[in-house]
């Protein structure tokens, strides 16, 4: 909420995440909660993309979990470089960032 209220920040998107307290499909349910906060409580009808993250944690350390959030993060990072990295703030499960790294290892030079 704080970041969305800051006019000096360019928030590219907000990715939902799974958590043990969120019922299945956790990524989609947390997206529903996120939309409720951003559009309902905050009243923002224009906002950065809200994107569904993975429903579950990684099943294996070498296999990415597919989600719209993974694809969004990879795509959003493509306009960045090692000298100008996309700043990623992660709160909660880091499954989608880990999956993005597994799916596109070059992303580690485009994000911080």
FIVEX-576890 format. One line per 2 residues: number of its first residue (from 1); their letters; for each residue x, y, z of N, C-alpha, C. Coordinates in steps of 0.1 Angstrom, whole numbers, plus 5000, padded with zeros to 4 digits. Layout:
! FIVEX-576890
NUM) A) X:Y:Z:X:Y:Z:X:Y:Z ~ ... .
This chain:
! FIVEX-576890
1) XX) 5008:4988:5000:5000:5000:5000:5009:5012:5000 ~ 5019:5013:5009:5028:5024:5009:5034:5027:4996 .
3) XX) 5039:5017:4989:5046:5019:4977:5037:5025:4966 ~ 5024:5020:4966:5015:5025:4956:5011:5040:4958 .
5) XX) 5012:5044:4971:5009:5058:4974:5020:5068:4971 ~ 5032:5063:4969:5044:5071:4966:5044:5075:4951 .
7) XX) 5043:5088:4949:5043:5093:4935:5057:5093:4929 ~ 5067:5092:4937:5081:5092:4932:5086:5078:4929 .
9) XX) 5078:5068:4930:5082:5054:4927:5074:5050:4915 ~ 5081:5042:4907:5075:5036:4895:5073:5021:4897 .
11) XX) 5062:5018:4903:5059:5004:4906:5054:4997:4893 ~ 5062:4987:4889:5059:4980:4877:5048:4970:4878 .
13) XX) 5046:4964:4890:5036:4954:4892:5037:4948:4906 ~ 5026:4942:4910:5026:4935:4923:5022:4921:4920 .
15) XX) 5030:4911:4925:5028:4897:4923:5023:4891:4936 ~ 5012:4883:4935:5007:4877:4947:5016:4865:4950 .
17) XX) 5014:4859:4962:5022:4848:4966:5014:4838:4974 ~ 5018:4826:4974:5012:4816:4982:5016:4817:4997 .
19) XX) 5008:4811:5006:5012:4811:5020:5004:4800:5026 ~ 5009:4794:5037:5001:4783:5043:4988:4787:5049 .
21) XX) 4986:4799:5051:4973:4804:5057:4963:4807:5046 ~ 4967:4807:5033:4957:4810:5022:4953:4797:5016 .
23) XX) 4940:4795:5015:4935:4782:5009:4939:4780:4994 ~ 4939:4768:4990:4942:4765:4976:4931:4771:4967 .
25) XX) 4934:4775:4956:4946:4779:4949:4952:4791:4955 ~ 4963:4790:4963:4968:4801:4971:4972:4813:4963 .
27) XX) 4979:4811:4952:4983:4822:4944:4972:4830:4938 ~ 4962:4823:4934:4950:4830:4928:4941:4836:4940 .
29) XX) 4941:4829:4951:4933:4835:4962:4940:4847:4968 ~ 4953:4847:4969:4960:4859:4973:4959:4870:4963 .
31) XX) 4958:4867:4950:4955:4878:4940:4942:4884:4943 ~ 4932:4876:4946:4918:4881:4949:4919:4890:4961 .
33) XX) 4926:4886:4971:4928:4895:4983:4935:4908:4980 ~ 4946:4907:4972:4953:4918:4967:4944:4928:4960 .
35) XX) 4937:4923:4950:4927:4931:4943:4917:4938:4952 ~ 4913:4931:4962:4903:4936:4972:4909:4948:4979 .
37) XX) 4922:4947:4983:4928:4958:4990:4931:4970:4980 ~ 4937:4967:4969:4941:4978:4960:4929:4985:4954 .
39) XX) 4919:4977:4949:4908:4983:4942:4896:4987:4952 ~ 4894:4978:4962:4883:4980:4971:4887:4990:4982 .
41) XX) 4896:4986:4991:4900:4995:5002:4907:5007:4998 ~ 4916:5007:4989:4924:5019:4984:4916:5027:4974 .
43) XX) 4907:5020:4967:4899:5027:4957:4906:5030:4944 ~ 4917:5023:4942:4925:5026:4930:4920:5018:4918 .
45) XX) 4915:5025:4908:4910:5018:4896:4921:5017:4886 ~ 4930:5026:4887:4942:5026:4878:4954:5023:4887 .
47) XX) 4961:5012:4884:4972:5008:4892:4981:4999:4884 ~ 4993:4996:4889:5002:4987:4882:4995:4973:4881 .
49) XX) 5000:4965:4872:4994:4951:4870:4995:4943:4884 ~ 4984:4936:4886:4984:4927:4898:4984:4913:4892 .
51) XX) 4994:4905:4895:4996:4893:4888:4997:4881:4898 ~ 4990:4870:4894:4989:4858:4902:5003:4851:4902 .
53) XX) 5007:4848:4915:5019:4840:4917:5016:4826:4918 ~ 5027:4818:4921:5025:4803:4922:5016:4800:4933 .
55) XX) 5009:4789:4932:5000:4784:4942:5007:4776:4953 ~ 5019:4771:4950:5026:4762:4959:5041:4766:4959 .
57) XX) 5049:4762:4969:5063:4763:4969:5070:4755:4958 ~ 5082:4757:4956:5090:4749:4946:5089:4734:4951 .
59) XX) 5087:4725:4941:5087:4711:4944:5101:4705:4944 ~ 5110:4712:4936:5124:4707:4936:5133:4720:4934 .
61) XX) 5145:4720:4939:5154:4731:4938:5158:4735:4924 ~ 5156:4725:4914:5161:4728:4901:5149:4729:4891 .
63) XX) 5137:4729:4896:5125:4730:4887:5117:4742:4890 ~ 5115:4751:4881:5107:4763:4884:5092:4760:4885 .
65) XX) 5085:4767:4893:5071:4766:4894:5065:4776:4884 ~ 5057:4772:4874:5051:4781:4864:5041:4790:4871 .
67) XX) 5041:4802:4867:5030:4811:4871:5031:4824:4862 ~ 5020:4831:4862:5019:4844:4855:5029:4853:4860 .
69) XX) 5031:4853:4874:5041:4862:4880:5055:4860:4875 ~ 5059:4847:4873:5072:4844:4868:5074:4850:4855 .
71) XX) 5065:4848:4846:5066:4854:4832:5066:4869:4832 ~ 5058:4875:4841:5057:4889:4842:5071:4895:4847 .
73) XX) 5076:4889:4857:5089:4893:4863:5100:4892:4852 ~ 5101:4881:4845:5111:4880:4834:5109:4891:4824 .
75) XX) 5096:4892:4819:5094:4902:4809:5097:4917:4814 ~ 5093:4920:4826:5095:4933:4832:5110:4936:4833 .
77) XX) 5118:4925:4835:5133:4927:4837:5140:4929:4824 ~ 5134:4926:4813:5141:4926:4800:5146:4940:4796 .
79) XX) 5140:4951:4801:5144:4964:4798:5155:4969:4807 ~ 5161:4960:4816:5171:4964:4825:5184:4957:4823 .
81) XX) 5195:4961:4829:5208:4956:4827:5216:4955:4840 ~ 5228:4950:4839:5236:4949:4851:5239:4963:4857 .
83) XX) 5240:4973:4849:5242:4986:4854:5230:4994:4858 ~ 5218:4989:4854:5205:4995:4857:5195:4984:4860 .
85) XX) 5195:4979:4872:5187:4968:4876:5173:4971:4881 ~ 5164:4963:4878:5150:4964:4883:5151:4960:4898 .
87) XX) 5146:4969:4906:5145:4966:4921:5133:4958:4924 ~ 5135:4946:4930:5125:4937:4934:5124:4937:4949 .
89) XX) 5112:4940:4954:5109:4939:4968:5101:4927:4970 ~ 5106:4917:4978:5098:4905:4981:5094:4904:4995 .
91) XX) 5081:4902:4998:5076:4900:5011:5069:4887:5011 ~ 5073:4877:5019:5066:4864:5019:5074:4854:5010 .
93) XX) 5066:4845:5005:5073:4834:4997:5080:4840:4985 ~ 5092:4834:4982:5100:4839:4971:5100:4829:4960 .
95) XX) 5090:4821:4959:5089:4811:4949:5089:4817:4935 ~ 5083:4828:4932:5082:4833:4919:5096:4839:4914 .
97) XX) 5103:4845:4923:5116:4850:4920:5126:4839:4918 ~ 5125:4829:4926:5134:4817:4925:5131:4810:4911 .
99) XX) 5118:4809:4908:5114:4803:4896:5118:4811:4884 ~ 5118:4824:4885:5122:4832:4874:5137:4830:4871 .
101) XX) 5145:4829:4882:5159:4827:4881:5162:4813:4875 ~ 5155:4803:4879:5156:4790:4873:5153:4790:4858 .
103) XX) 5142:4797:4854:5137:4797:4841:5146:4806:4832 ~ 5151:4817:4837:5160:4826:4829:5171:4831:4838 .
105) XX) 5182:4823:4839:5193:4826:4848:5199:4840:4846 ~ 5198:4845:4834:5203:4859:4831:5196:4870:4838 .
107) XX) 5184:4867:4844:5177:4877:4852:5185:4882:4864 ~ 5194:4873:4869:5202:4878:4880:5211:4890:4877 .
109) XX) 5213:4893:4865:5221:4905:4861:5212:4916:4858 ~ 5198:4914:4858:5189:4925:4855:5180:4929:4867 .
111) XX) 5181:4921:4878:5173:4925:4890:5182:4926:4902 ~ 5177:4933:4912:5184:4934:4925:5173:4932:4935 .
